[in-house]
Amino acid sequence: MTRTLIYKLLLLTASASLVLSRSAAAAPDPSSQKLDDLLSRTSEQTTALVNEFSNVQCLEHVEQEKFREDGKVESKEESSFNYLILLANNGGDLTLQESRIAVHEPKAGKKNRPMLLSNGFATLFLVFHPAYSASFHFTAAGQEMANGRVLDKVAFEHVTGMRSPAALALRGREYPLELSGMAWIDDATGAITKIEATIGDTLQDVGLKSLQSEIDFSPSAFHGAKQTYWLPAVASIDVQTPRQHWRNTHHFNDYKEFSVGTEENDKKVSNQ
């Protein structure tokens, strides 16, 4: 019997001052100082983004695909949700939790088919959040021009043994993911415009052969806001086991400020 695998990102952060994974003993050089300055701007952006993300809601459309061995789609499901992030600060610990209210779901018969469930990938920017940045090595990887913006490419790699913002949830257990990848960051503001991430072979013993994810961000401005925020627009997750292959694509659009009028919905979803 085919199992349903659930892959999610843990949405737990702790408030902390900025700690960058650079060697304090090494004498700074211009290139490393430039990277540190960029990471400092990005840390400020992600901290502000966490706060702003909890004040907005959007429509999330999810496409779940399962592939045959020849690469053709075996089955596909589509769902839509009212999506929001709930933020709480308890005793200095910052907690983020995704909440979804179904707008459209597959018919009952289709929902029993084993598909990949992927949660939390919209918040992959937490790699650069002060609570997790010390868990990664960051390396400058050049620049690109995109739509008139200078984008710095920053490679990141998780430090084994350090806390990770991502985990695989499987059969009641959670396995921290050794994330590595690349981020495209606006040089002027420190805003993240795109992230690609993968994992090594550390979880092959539990049946995870590969995991590839890509998150694209787009600018959103809200009434009265002092700045433009780059919010998740599309998140694609591709997962393979020795025998199965899935791809989920999350589309986020129609961002709106979370208003008092949605208070009753907030109460309902926070208990899920």
DRENDRENPA-405411 format. One record per residue (C-alpha): residue in one letter; x, z, y. Coordinates in steps of 0.02 Angstrom, whole numbers, plus 50000, padded with zeros to 5 digits. Example, Ala and Ser with C-alpha at 12.3 -4.5 7.8 and 13.67 -1.06 7.14 Angstrom:
<sites>
a506155039049775 s506845035749947 
</sites>
This chain:
<sites>
m500005000050000 t500714995050169 r501005009550287 t500585009350472 l502165013450569 i502045022050736 y503465019950861 k503355029251024 l504405035551167 l504385054151196 l503725057051372 l504545073851403 t505765077151543 a506485092751619 s506815094751804 a508675094051837 s509945089251967 l510805072551953 v512165072351821 l512975055451791 s513915051751631 r515565048351716 s517195057451683 a517505070851813 a519355070951772 a519625052451804 a520185047451978 p518805037152061 d519135018852095 p518095007152204 s517164999352057 s516715016051978 q516195023052147 k515055008052174 l514255011052004 d514035029552040 d513225025452207 l512045013152122 l511595025751986 s511255038752121 r510045026952209 t509225022652043 s509045041052000 e508145043852164 q507025028852130 t506565034451954 t506205052152015 a505035045052147 l504295032952020 v503845047051901 n502895055652040 e502025039752097 f501645033851919 s500575049351894 n499525044652045 v498995027451987 q497965019651851 c497915001851787 l497184990351657 e498254988651501 h498014973851383 v498884975451214 e499234961251093 q499744966750918 e500494953450804 k501094954250625 f502164940050557 r502384932050387 e504094928950313 d504084911150381 g503874917750558 k502054912650578 v500754925150637 e499864933450491 s498664943850594 k498334947650777 e497304960650870 e496944962751055 s496384978351146 s496134983551327 f496225000851403 n496095010051566 y497855017051570 l498605031551664 i500035043751654 l499645062351664 l500975073251743 a501135092151730 n502465104251788 n502495119851683 g503865132451715 g504995119251790 d504775107151644 l504065090151692 t502885082851561 l502215065151557 q500825059751440 e500025042751420 s498135042151417 r497035027451371 i495165024751383 a494635009951277 v493834995351367 h493934983451220 e494494986751041 p494524976150881 k492994976550770 a492894990850646 g493444980350498 k495004973950585 k495514991250644 n495864996250464 r497264983350448 p499024990550459 m499754986250629 l501164992850737 l500715006250863 s501905007051010 n501725020051147 g502765025251294 f503845009751318 a503215007651496 t504245022951540 l505905016851471 f506575018951648 l506795037351601 v508525032251538 f509035033151722 h508055048951763 p509105064551805 a508455073251649 y509215059951535 s510595050751629 a511925062651562 s511455056951386 f512055039251419 h513645029851460 f513365017151600 t514455001851629 a514384988951768 a514064971651694 g514084960051844 q512744953651961 e511364940551963 m510294932852099 a508414932852070 n507094928252199 g508314931352340 r508824948452276 v510534953952220 l510314962352051 d511644973251973 k511714972651784 v512064989751709 a512374992051523 f511885008651447 e512265016751280 h511605033151212 v512885046651175 t512685052650996 g512105070550988 m511355070751163 r509485071251198 s508585054651197 p507005049551291 a506455039251140 a505965043550963 l505255035550808 a503725044750743 l503555041950556 r502665051950422 g502505067350532 r504325067450587 e505185061650746 y506885053150742 p507835051550908 l508305033550945 e510085028450988 l509605016851129 s510765004251207 g510424989551318 m510444982151492 a509534985551655 w509364974051805 i509374984651964 d509084979652145 d510754982652229 a509994987552396 t508674999852338 g509145005252162 a507444999552096 i507414993851914 t506704976351892 k506994973851706 i507614983351554 e508104977051382 a508454989851246 t508844990251062 i509455002650932 g510895002450810 d510775004150621 t510595023150620 l508785022650557 q508915009950416 d508775024150291 v506985027250351 g506535008850344 l506865003250523 k507924987450520 s507854982850704 l506934986950865 q507024976051019 s506104980151180 e505994971751349 i505104978751502 d504824968851662 f504364977651823 s503484970751976 p503304977652153 s501714986852202 a501284993952372 f499895006552400 h498975011152558 g499915024452654 a501425023952539 k503125024652625 q503935012652502 t503594999052375 y503695004552194 w504234993552049 l502974997351912 p502934991051731 a502114973851718 v502494968251539 a503244977951393 s503684968651233 i504184977851074 d504824968750920 v505074978950761 q505704973750590 t505834982950425 p506594975150269 r504884967750224 q503834967250382 h503924960850560 w502834965850708 r502764962050892 n501714971151021 t501534965351201 h500824976951333 h500214969351498 f499934981151644 n498974974951795 d497724979651930 y498634995451981 k497585006952090 e497855023952163 f497105037652056 s495665044552159 v494555060052155 g493175049052086 t494105047951920 e494225066851898 e492955067451756 n493875053951659 d495495063651686 k494715078951606 k494135068851456 v495745059751418 s496865074951446 n496135082751290 q496555067951178 
</sites>
